[in-house]
Amino acid sequence: MTFDLRTILLFAAAALIYSALLPVKRRGWALLIGSVLALYWLQPKPPFIRFSDFVFPTATLMLTVICWWFTLPKDAAAGRAFKRDDLFTFGLIVALVTGIAFTRYLAPELRLTSRPPNPLHIALVLGILGGIIGLLTFIRQKRTRFPLLTALILLIVALFIVLKTEPLAAGLSRLWRIQTGQNPDLANITDVAGWLGFSYIAFRLIHTLRDRQSGKLPALSLREYVTYIIFFPSIIAGPIDRAERFAKDFRALPEIMGLAAPRLVEGGTRITVGIFKKFVVADSLALGLALNVTNAEQATSAGALWLLIYGYALRLFFDFSGYSDIAIGIGILFGIKLPENFDRPYLKSDIASFWQSWHITLGTWARFYVFTPLSRMLLSRDPKPSSTVIVLTTQIATMTIIGLWHGVTVNFFIWGVWHGLGLFVHKQWSDRTRKWVLSLKGKPLQKRAWTFFGWLLMFHFVVLGWVWFALPEVGQSLRVFAGLFGLM
């Protein structure tokens, strides 16, 4: 599921009503309710496995509530966790899920999902959820050192691996189809890979769990936590916000003026720019310059292949940054300023600068939760590895995880290693040429020439890397590389 023009216009209209008519004290509740309903509405509908468009959003909410409970500070969890606001929020979420389940008995055009499962089964699952929370709470109270937060992180990672690995996802799909009376021979990865926003939800949940482990996460109410995890403008394609930054905006919602012209202009402008990028530029490029197996096989010359990968690189940027602009713009209209995600990445002059400006929130997440902890672990070893080994290991590990985040395939793995090696080589080169580069400050012509050469090298390194990203198999990618350089 992606944002189409109708959905974008509907969200923008809802934002105007929200700003003009809703009492300021109800804005936070409105964002929670809207995000829960959007979670079900935006979830892709069958043809997939039966009940998936109800089960996936419900599982997201269950997992979110469990993670909230165990990210509370110990003093809160021990005695004052369920404040009145939290109890009301929990009851509201249960009521919304139950109400959506009972739409099973309504006409199809009145449902947010396809036909939901039996409401009695949903009640049983919600009861099991309560039992799980109670059991885990008992474990935490009896065994204060039990690594429960680590177990939750590993659970999320394991679920992510299952959904992103084709044989595992197909196996889950097959089991699900058997249980729901569908043909198991039709099982495939798309049945479960369509879990709306799980890649972004997983990273947000892991962020809060890790920050609770390190004592950095502020206490959040259930309403703040759930709205942060499933905030509907950013559920499909990010950005990956931080909980403390989101909570600051969320708590300031009552202070925002209703139909304030500057906010409406800023939000409307971002949405308009995003629509132009995505639906005009990116979709036009997709019509004739899509790098895929069919087009790559039909290309009859090296020039045609180069045109395909240039077009794909531009399409990817305009598509992804367009969605980010739309999400940021909708968020602004509702009073939430999501973080920036792109900053002219193709105009940077080196690969490190590219990754500081491409999918910025993903790179920031990886730096906090992969690069930095791994660096500290290696530095604390005895004997300590050389600085070169540490840099190589951490950069390849970080970029490999970013690659596999897109899908657990050989090509995504290679794409991650490709960029990890690129960052490592750039680091070694820049360390050894720093004095020479600084000496160019008094030589503007040489400096411009060197900057242009750096841009040319960076751009083509990134563009060639998209070959691994765009194609599903190693052999296909190698044939494209051979064709690009006239070897086939």
C-alpha positions as MATLAB code, in Angstrom:
seq = 'MTFDLRTILLFAAAALIYSALLPVKRRGWALLIGSVLALYWLQPKPPFIRFSDFVFPTATLMLTVICWWFTLPKDAAAGRAFKRDDLFTFGLIVALVTGIAFTRYLAPELRLTSRPPNPLHIALVLGILGGIIGLLTFIRQKRTRFPLLTALILLIVALFIVLKTEPLAAGLSRLWRIQTGQNPDLANITDVAGWLGFSYIAFRLIHTLRDRQSGKLPALSLREYVTYIIFFPSIIAGPIDRAERFAKDFRALPEIMGLAAPRLVEGGTRITVGIFKKFVVADSLALGLALNVTNAEQATSAGALWLLIYGYALRLFFDFSGYSDIAIGIGILFGIKLPENFDRPYLKSDIASFWQSWHITLGTWARFYVFTPLSRMLLSRDPKPSSTVIVLTTQIATMTIIGLWHGVTVNFFIWGVWHGLGLFVHKQWSDRTRKWVLSLKGKPLQKRAWTFFGWLLMFHFVVLGWVWFALPEVGQSLRVFAGLFGLM';
ca = [
       0.000    0.000    0.000;
       1.255    3.483   -0.866;
      -0.232    6.944   -0.548;
      -2.318    7.670   -3.629;
      -3.621   11.127   -4.441;
      -7.022   10.392   -2.926;
      -5.459    9.324    0.383;
      -3.205   12.396    0.478;
      -6.118   14.754   -0.182;
      -8.204   12.968    2.446;
      -5.450   13.366    5.052;
      -5.004   17.040    4.141;
      -8.760   17.670    4.454;
      -8.820   15.846    7.787;
      -5.956   18.066    8.969;
      -7.938   21.199    8.137;
     -10.977   19.928   10.045;
      -8.711   18.867   12.915;
      -7.142   22.344   13.090;
     -10.332   24.339   12.642;
     -12.921   22.479   14.701;
     -11.275   20.149   17.210;
     -10.780   21.402   20.784;
      -7.070   21.674   21.527;
      -7.265   19.177   24.408;
      -8.596   16.506   22.057;
      -5.869   16.741   19.426;
      -3.648   14.049   20.922;
      -6.589   11.679   21.195;
      -7.581   12.442   17.614;
      -4.076   11.550   16.359;
      -4.173    8.268   18.293;
      -7.594    7.289   16.946;
      -6.710    8.428   13.426;
      -3.448    6.462   13.473;
      -5.167    3.270   14.674;
      -7.885    3.525   12.030;
      -5.352    4.386    9.309;
      -3.264    1.354   10.335;
      -6.178   -0.904    9.333;
      -7.334    1.151    6.370;
      -3.894    1.412    4.727;
      -3.009   -2.265    5.247;
      -3.074   -4.003    1.821;
      -6.243   -6.001    1.302;
      -6.536   -9.525   -0.147;
      -5.792  -11.207   -2.510;
      -3.421  -12.237    0.258;
      -3.861  -14.758    3.021;
      -7.248  -14.550    4.678;
      -7.675  -12.083    7.545;
      -4.164  -10.640    7.002;
      -5.433   -7.060    6.711;
      -6.933   -7.417   10.192;
      -4.329   -9.637   11.846;
      -1.257   -7.566   10.873;
      -2.514   -4.222   12.258;
      -3.795   -5.961   15.391;
      -0.426   -7.671   15.883;
       1.271   -4.283   15.486;
      -0.879   -2.822   18.251;
      -0.334   -5.820   20.535;
       3.421   -5.706   20.081;
       3.425   -1.940   20.626;
       1.478   -2.176   23.893;
       3.791   -4.933   25.181;
       6.887   -2.898   24.322;
       5.422    0.199   25.984;
       4.797   -1.700   29.211;
       8.357   -2.948   29.343;
       9.942    0.364   28.375;
       8.414    2.080   31.389;
      10.878    3.112   34.086;
      11.039    0.557   36.908;
       9.339    2.814   39.425;
       6.451    3.383   36.994;
       6.069   -0.311   36.206;
       6.149   -1.191   39.884;
       3.366    1.014   41.121;
       2.112    3.877   39.006;
       2.212    2.627   35.432;
      -1.466    2.597   34.654;
      -2.483    6.161   35.221;
      -5.970    7.226   34.258;
      -4.727    8.376   30.841;
      -3.064    5.009   30.197;
      -6.113    3.016   31.305;
      -8.365    5.077   29.061;
      -5.915    4.701   26.148;
      -5.742    0.929   26.587;
      -9.535    0.695   26.770;
      -9.882    2.897   23.706;
      -7.493    0.734   21.675;
      -9.335   -2.440   22.729;
     -12.671   -0.800   21.844;
     -11.400    0.256   18.413;
     -10.019   -3.215   17.641;
     -13.225   -4.859   18.865;
     -15.373   -2.445   16.881;
     -13.404   -3.150   13.708;
     -13.793   -6.893   14.388;
     -17.583   -6.494   14.595;
     -17.650   -4.889   11.147;
     -17.533   -8.546   10.049;
     -21.336   -8.369   10.148;
     -21.598   -5.200    8.034;
     -21.714   -4.788    4.279;
     -18.229   -4.917    2.662;
     -18.337   -1.245    1.639;
     -18.731   -0.235    5.319;
     -15.592   -2.047    6.530;
     -12.060   -0.716    6.990;
     -10.737   -4.205    6.207;
     -11.952   -7.256    4.360;
     -14.117   -9.576    6.474;
     -12.447   -9.740    9.930;
     -12.163  -12.965   11.953;
     -14.800  -14.013   14.483;
     -14.923  -11.392   17.295;
     -14.838  -14.208   19.878;
     -11.448  -15.234   18.536;
     -10.281  -11.629   18.796;
     -11.445  -11.475   22.411;
      -9.495  -14.666   23.119;
      -6.346  -13.173   21.579;
      -6.734   -9.961   23.604;
      -7.111  -12.084   26.715;
      -3.912  -13.945   25.822;
      -2.203  -10.568   25.406;
      -3.186   -9.626   28.925;
      -1.877  -12.952   30.182;
       1.451  -12.475   28.385;
       1.897   -9.015   29.896;
       1.071  -10.379   33.342;
       3.505  -13.301   32.989;
       6.342  -11.121   31.751;
       5.690   -8.620   34.525;
       5.921  -11.424   37.095;
       9.195  -12.609   35.545;
      10.654   -9.116   35.664;
       9.656   -8.650   39.301;
      11.094  -12.004   40.382;
      14.246  -11.858   38.286;
      15.375   -8.284   38.061;
      18.370   -9.251   35.929;
      16.363  -11.208   33.404;
      17.213   -9.661   30.025;
      13.591   -9.117   29.048;
      14.226   -6.065   26.889;
      16.918   -7.970   25.005;
      14.475  -10.851   24.505;
      11.911   -8.442   23.030;
      14.533   -6.991   20.686;
      15.519  -10.487   19.551;
      11.848  -11.352   19.028;
      11.377   -8.309   16.781;
      14.574   -9.117   14.856;
      13.498  -12.754   14.427;
      10.077  -11.674   13.169;
      11.734   -9.235   10.799;
      14.014  -11.989    9.426;
      11.051  -14.302    8.873;
       9.102  -11.631    6.982;
      12.091  -10.588    4.856;
      13.464  -14.077    4.000;
      11.604  -15.718    1.131;
      11.712  -19.394    2.247;
      10.703  -18.497    5.824;
       7.988  -16.079    4.705;
       6.605  -18.624    2.237;
       6.593  -21.259    4.989;
       4.650  -18.951    7.303;
       2.253  -18.172    4.470;
       1.762  -21.876    3.788;
       0.991  -22.604    7.454;
      -1.420  -19.651    7.606;
      -3.200  -20.764    4.444;
      -3.649  -24.278    5.831;
      -5.157  -22.889    9.049;
      -7.596  -20.655    7.150;
      -8.657  -23.237    4.591;
      -6.842  -21.739    1.609;
      -4.700  -23.418   -1.011;
      -1.192  -23.801    0.514;
       0.334  -24.237   -2.947;
      -0.243  -20.513   -3.548;
       1.930  -19.506   -0.594;
       4.585  -16.866   -1.361;
       6.546  -14.095    0.317;
       4.121  -11.357   -0.744;
       1.460  -12.838    1.540;
       3.336  -11.762    4.668;
       5.818   -9.204    3.314;
       2.881   -6.819    2.987;
       2.700   -6.219    6.747;
       2.140   -2.466    6.653;
       5.139   -0.460    7.797;
       6.738   -3.284    9.780;
      10.261   -2.294    8.710;
       9.770    1.164   10.222;
       7.770   -0.096   13.204;
      10.534   -2.574   14.068;
      13.198    0.141   14.064;
      11.081    2.436   16.248;
      10.387   -0.347   18.744;
      14.057   -1.368   18.888;
      15.011    2.286   19.396;
      12.752    2.581   22.455;
      13.833   -0.784   23.903;
      17.542   -0.008   23.512;
      17.145    3.491   24.916;
      15.315    2.075   27.932;
      18.210   -0.349   28.464;
      20.644    2.560   28.450;
      18.392    4.786   30.559;
      17.969    7.415   27.839;
      14.272    6.949   27.076;
      11.961    9.416   28.829;
       8.788    8.088   30.432;
       6.021    8.067   27.814;
       2.317    7.600   28.296;
       0.659    4.774   26.380;
      -1.071    7.342   24.175;
       2.238    9.033   23.295;
       4.021    5.737   22.701;
       1.395    4.141   20.454;
       0.892    7.316   18.420;
       4.666    7.605   17.953;
       5.011    4.016   16.733;
       2.101    4.079   14.259;
       1.826    7.791   13.372;
       0.004    7.446   10.063;
       1.872    9.954    7.814;
       5.164    8.088    8.415;
       3.902    4.507    8.666;
       4.572    3.560    5.031;
       7.915    5.128    4.094;
       9.246    6.915    7.166;
      10.970    9.068    8.296;
      12.137    7.150   11.385;
      11.521    9.685   14.146;
      12.947    9.527   17.664;
      10.500    9.013   20.528;
      11.676   11.944   22.654;
      11.479   14.375   19.722;
       8.012   13.130   18.735;
       6.778   13.326   22.332;
       7.904   16.962   22.558;
       5.751   17.907   19.547;
       2.884   15.713   20.760;
       2.791   17.418   24.150;
       2.856   20.847   22.493;
      -0.243   20.171   20.339;
      -2.593   22.196   22.612;
      -0.353   25.246   22.145;
      -0.629   25.273   18.347;
      -3.032   27.763   16.815;
      -5.843   26.383   14.713;
      -5.697   27.453   11.075;
      -2.354   29.243   11.378;
      -1.346   30.460    7.923;
       2.421   29.788    8.243;
       1.825   26.156    9.230;
      -0.746   25.610    6.487;
       1.549   27.153    3.870;
       4.573   25.153    5.019;
       2.664   21.874    5.175;
       0.823   22.476    1.921;
       4.048   23.402    0.125;
       5.805   20.229    1.274;
       2.857   18.104    0.184;
       2.730   19.818   -3.216;
       6.470   19.346   -3.771;
       6.171   15.713   -2.711;
       3.269   15.073   -5.078;
       5.239   16.604   -7.958;
       8.323   14.507   -7.168;
       6.419   11.249   -6.778;
       3.503   11.402   -9.188;
       5.003   13.556  -11.933;
       8.755   12.954  -12.007;
       9.196    9.502  -10.425;
       6.158    7.902  -12.046;
       7.119    9.342  -15.456;
      10.633    7.914  -15.122;
       9.129    4.565  -14.110;
       7.281    4.318  -17.415;
      10.393    4.006  -19.551;
      13.527    4.056  -17.404;
      12.880    1.317  -14.869;
      15.857   -0.927  -14.173;
      14.322   -4.381  -13.936;
      14.969   -7.828  -15.346;
      12.791   -7.330  -18.435;
      14.207   -3.943  -19.429;
      17.783   -5.046  -18.720;
      17.385   -8.066  -20.993;
      15.851   -5.948  -23.745;
      18.614   -3.311  -23.670;
      20.682   -3.724  -26.839;
      23.678   -1.535  -25.997;
      25.829   -0.253  -23.156;
      24.339    3.214  -23.675;
      20.826    1.865  -23.145;
      21.869    0.172  -19.902;
      23.546    3.349  -18.635;
      20.361    5.241  -19.436;
      18.371    2.687  -17.436;
      20.509    2.951  -14.314;
      20.641    6.777  -14.488;
      16.868    6.825  -14.803;
      16.461    4.331  -11.976;
      18.730    6.372   -9.681;
      16.689    9.532  -10.321;
      13.391    7.705  -10.038;
      14.394    6.170   -6.705;
      15.346    9.559   -5.294;
      12.237   11.395   -6.480;
       9.955    8.537   -5.409;
      11.403    8.136   -1.928;
      12.062   11.803   -1.190;
       8.614   12.619   -2.584;
       6.976   10.298   -0.071;
       9.098   11.821    2.699;
       7.988   15.328    1.693;
       4.346   14.227    1.704;
       4.693   12.598    5.140;
       6.474   15.647    6.565;
       3.879   17.985    5.067;
       0.918   16.021    6.454;
       2.653   15.857    9.820;
       3.110   19.640    9.841;
      -0.599   20.152    9.163;
      -1.372   17.991   12.206;
       1.224   19.776   14.363;
       3.997   17.143   14.269;
       7.292   18.148   12.603;
       8.836   14.914   11.362;
      12.625   14.947   10.772;
      14.099   15.616    7.358;
      15.096   12.537    5.376;
      16.910   13.812    2.255;
      19.281   16.703    1.627;
      20.294   16.744   -2.087;
      22.282   13.489   -1.761;
      23.259   13.204   -5.443;
      25.002   16.581   -5.269;
      27.475   15.545   -2.575;
      31.140   15.100   -3.424;
      31.924   11.925   -1.445;
      30.203    8.743   -0.296;
      30.238    9.727    3.398;
      28.384   12.963    2.624;
      25.958   11.002    0.453;
      25.024    8.777    3.388;
      24.657   11.806    5.648;
      21.991   13.132    3.288;
      20.276    9.989    1.882;
      17.574    8.465    4.108;
      19.037   10.493    6.948;
      16.877    8.970    9.681;
      17.826    5.414    8.698;
      21.511    6.314    8.715;
      21.137    8.005   12.101;
      19.393    4.932   13.519;
      22.143    2.629   12.218;
      24.841    4.876   13.650;
      23.228    4.881   17.121;
      22.318    1.197   17.357;
      24.860   -0.617   15.170;
      27.969    1.431   14.400;
      28.551    3.019   17.832;
      27.852   -0.067   20.014;
      29.947   -2.286   17.741;
      32.816    0.231   17.784;
      32.736    0.368   21.579;
      32.679   -3.406   21.835;
      35.715   -3.769   19.578;
      37.581   -0.988   21.397;
      36.994   -2.730   24.722;
      38.454   -6.048   23.575;
      41.801   -7.236   24.850;
      43.841   -7.280   22.715;
      42.237   -4.366   20.918;
      42.057   -4.717   17.111;
      43.812   -2.122   14.977;
      41.898    1.023   14.116;
      41.789   -0.076   10.471;
      40.131   -3.386   11.390;
      37.642   -1.610   13.643;
      36.659    0.878   10.935;
      36.358   -1.847    8.286;
      34.292   -4.119   10.530;
      31.919   -1.467   11.808;
      31.279    0.161    8.449;
      30.648   -3.109    6.620;
      28.447   -4.421    9.457;
      26.407   -1.200    9.572;
      25.839   -1.012    5.830;
      25.118   -4.738    5.581;
      22.335   -4.372    8.145;
      20.949   -1.415    6.187;
      21.038   -3.570    3.059;
      19.324   -6.548    4.695;
      16.712   -4.215    6.184;
      15.367   -3.871    2.648;
      15.197   -7.665    2.268;
      17.178  -10.724    3.308;
      18.625  -11.559   -0.113;
      22.112  -12.025   -1.535;
      21.796   -8.903   -3.674;
      20.819   -6.672   -0.753;
      23.698   -8.161    1.227;
      26.125   -7.337   -1.593;
      24.671   -3.829   -1.890;
      25.326   -3.288    1.818;
      28.898   -4.604    1.571;
      29.423   -2.449   -1.553;
      28.636    0.705    0.409;
      30.490   -0.471    3.503;
      33.653   -0.957    1.453;
      33.071    2.392   -0.263;
      32.859    4.170    3.092;
      35.960    2.349    4.338;
      38.027    3.283    1.280;
      36.834    6.889    1.506;
      37.812    7.024    5.192;
      41.308    5.692    4.495;
      41.781    8.046    1.532;
      40.501   11.155    3.327;
      42.693   10.450    6.369;
      45.774   10.282    4.155;
      44.983   13.287    1.955;
      43.541   15.709    4.525;
      46.543   18.053    4.465;
      46.618   18.118    0.687;
      42.870   18.868    0.481;
      43.276   21.698    3.007;
      46.059   23.125    0.869;
      43.546   23.585   -1.979;
      41.782   26.399   -0.130;
      44.116   28.894   -1.761;
      43.715   27.265   -5.198;
      40.069   27.746   -6.177;
      40.384   26.290   -9.670;
      42.044   23.109   -8.448;
      39.588   22.855   -5.574;
      36.607   23.073   -7.941;
      38.166   20.483  -10.238;
      38.801   18.119   -7.322;
      35.257   18.650   -5.988;
      33.814   17.881   -9.423;
      35.934   14.740   -9.722;
      34.805   13.650   -6.231;
      31.168   14.197   -7.186;
      31.591   12.252  -10.437;
      33.191    9.345   -8.607;
      30.613    9.326   -5.794;
      27.651    9.555   -8.150;
      28.743    6.664  -10.322;
      29.698    4.534   -7.338;
      26.174    4.996   -5.963;
      24.533    4.514   -9.362;
      26.411    1.284  -10.031;
      25.435    0.094   -6.552;
      21.766    0.421   -7.500;
      22.272   -2.491   -9.915;
      22.535   -4.810   -6.904;
      19.578   -3.072   -5.285;
      17.219   -3.152   -8.247;
      17.685   -6.705   -9.511;
      16.740   -9.840   -7.568;
      19.599  -12.197   -8.506;
      23.393  -12.004   -8.590;
      23.644  -13.435  -12.107;
      21.334  -10.785  -13.506;
      23.338   -8.029  -11.831;
      26.625   -9.390  -13.162;
      25.224   -9.501  -16.699;
      24.159   -5.855  -16.389;
      27.653   -4.883  -15.141;
      29.182   -6.729  -18.086;
      26.823   -4.991  -20.494;
      27.541   -1.543  -19.010;
      31.209   -1.914  -19.855;
      30.702   -3.570  -23.266;
      31.726   -7.065  -22.147;
      28.591   -8.760  -23.463;
];
